[in-house]
Amino acid sequence: MRLHFRHRALWPSIPHDPGVTQRADVLVLEDNPTELEEIVTVTEACGLDTLATRSPQQAIRLLRANDPVLAILDWNMRLSPDAERTAENVLRTLARDHPETFTIVFALRAGSDLDLQNQIAVAHPGAIPHDKLQGLTSLLLRVRQLLQRKVGDLRVDRGTVVHVPSGTRYQNKWGVRLLCGYPEATMAKRHSTPYMAMYRFGVWLRDVDSTVSLESEGAGFYHLEVTGTRSGRAAQRR
């Protein structure tokens, strides 16, 4: 099992983006070693740097040094080496410090147990429950579909965004984050590294003449919109 660590970059000036080639990453917390290995096999095959652990405490330490695009957490931690019996504290950390991380919680009866649904929602209002009764295969299918997401003429491929007509790649995980979250908006404070990455993603979309554009909603929120290519829109106006 490989653990990947990356140092956060300091706030760069606008002309320089040290994260421009930063591949998307995923945090996987699963107390069952066999199931952990199966999930990691899928995320690594999809091209994501994978932060894998059976320990909720280790997961929180990983989150101090990393800002993953995706988090996949098993709710029940009975087989974990830690004293914690659930992933609740990890969910709270994700909600507080990484609200833009797409978070999936794998839990028994997550689709029918209202008390469990409430516990998960209180810990992380944006987390998406996935019922273990559907089986691990259904979770892995969901993860594969997410990591191969298509929006307009863009698709996620091996942890990067590809402009399908040209084959050009945008190799920064904020592009992947925007596609995975589509059509929901993503927040980035001005003069921050995420803002910098999204600014460059918007420029890249214009440069490749994508059918997708990055639109500001104000107050630091941005979303993708399928609008047609610039050349096509210009032709329509003529």
N, C-alpha and C positions, 0 to 999 in steps of 0.2 A: 504494500500500500504506500503510495507516494503522497507526501505532504508538500505543498508548494507555498513558499512564503515570498512576498514581495514587499519592498519598502515603499511607503507612501511618498509621493513627490511633494516638495514644497510648492507653494503657489508660484506658477511660472508667469512670465510676461506673455502678452498676447501672441507675439510671433513664434513662441516656442511651446510645444506641447510634448512633454516627456512621456505621456501616456498614449501617444498616437498609435503605437503598435501593441497596446496592452490587450491581450486576449481575454475573452470572457472567462469567468471562474464560477465555481459552485461549491457551497458548503454542504456536506452530507453528514448527518448525525443519525446513526443507526446502531443500536446496541447489539444486534444479532450479526456476528462476523460474516456469516454466509450471505445474508441479505445485503450487508454493507458492500461486500465484494461485487455482488450482482449489479447494484446501483452504480458503483464506481466504474464498472466495465462499460456501462452505457454512457455515462457522462464523459468519460475519457474518449470513447469511440466517437462521440459527437464533437470532440475537439476542445473541451473545456478543461482548464486547469482545475484540478479537483482537490479540495481540502476535506479530507475524510477522517472521521473520528468516531469512537464509541462512547466518548466521554462528554457530557454536557459542559463540564468545567473547561475542558480543552477547546470545545466549540466556542465558548465565550472568549477564551484567549485568542483564538484564531480571528475572531471578529474585531478584536482590538487592532489587529495589524492588516486586515483585509476588508474589502467592501464588495462582497460577491454579487454577481448578477442574479443568481438563483440559490435558494436554500431548500434542501429536502430533509425534513426532520421526522423521525419516528417519535410519536408522542410518548409511548411507554418505554421507560428506560430500566426495566427490571434486570437486564443482563449487563448493564453498564458497570464499569469498575467504580463509579462514583456512588455516593450515598443518595443522590437525587433519583427519584423514581419516575419523573416525567421531564419533558423538554421545556417546561413552562418558563424557566429563567432564560433559556436561550431565545425563546419566542419574544420575551419582554425586551431582551437586548436588541434583537432584530427590529422590533417595532420602534424602539427609542433611537437607536443609533444608525439603523440601515432601513429606513422606511421605503426606499425604492427597490430593495431586494425582493424579487418575486419568490414568495415563500409558500411551500407546499407542506402540509402536516399529514403524515401517514398514520392513521389511528383506527383501531378496531371500533366499529359501529359509529364512525364519524358522520355517517349519513343519516343516522336515526336517533342517536343518543343526544337529546337536547341539552342535558347538563354538560356533557363533554363539549358540544358545540359552543356552549356559553363560556366554558373555561378557556377554550382556544381563542374565542373572539375577544375576551377580556385581556388575555395576554398579548394578542396581536390582532387588532381589528381587520387587518388586510390579509391575514393568512388564509390559504385555501385548503380546507380539509379534504382528504382523500381516504375513503373507507377501505380498511384492510380486508374486509369481507370480499371486496372485488378482486383481491389477489395482487401479488407483487407485479405480475405481468401487466396488469392494467395501469399501475403506477409508471412502470418503465415505458409503456406506450405513450402515456401522457407526457412524460419527460422528453421522449424522442420527438413527438409532435411539436412541443414547445421549442426545442432546440433546432428545429428545421422550419421555423415559422416563415410564412411568406406574406408580404404586404406590398401591393402594387408590383413593381418590377424589381423588388428587393427580396432577398431571402437570407436566413441565417444558415451559415455553413461552417462547420468546424470552428465555432467560437468567434466568427467574424461575420460582417454583413457583406453580401455580394450583390452588386448591380448586375442582374442576370443578362441583359442585352450586351453589355460590354465585357463582363467577366471581371470588372474592377472590384477590389475589396477595400472596405473601410475597416482597418484592423484596430479598432478600439471598442472596448466592451460597452461603452455607452450607446453605441449604435445597436448592439444586440439587446441591451436593456430596453431601448425604445421600441424595438420590434416585438419583443416578448410581451411588453405591457400594452401594445396597441389594442384598442383605440384609446386607452386611458392616458391621462397626462402624467408627465414626470416632472419632478421639481428639481431645480438647481439654482442655488443662490448666485447672484452676480459676483464676479471676481473670485469664483471658486474653481477648483480643478474640474468638477463635473460640468460647470457652465462652459468652461473652456473647451472641453471635449464635445459638448453638444453644439457649440458655435462652429467648430471645425466640421462636425458631421453635417450641419446645414449647408456649409460651403461645399462640401464634397457632393451632396445631393444635387446642388446646382451645377457643379462642374461636370458631373456625369449625365446631366440632363434627365434625371430620374422623374418618374411619374409621381413620386412621393416628395413632399416638402415638410420641413420642420416649422411649425407654427407656434407663435407665442400666445398664451392666454392671459399674460400679465401676471404680476405677483410671483414671478419665478417659475411658472408652470408652462410646460411645452408639450406638444403632442404632434404625432405624425398625421398627415392628411394626404390622401391620394387625390391629386389634382390634375394629372396629365403632365406631359413634358413641357418645358418652357418653349421649345420650338413649336410644339403642337398648339399651345395656347396663343403664341404669336401669330401662327398661321390663321387661327380662327378669328383673330381681331382684324386681319387684313381684309 
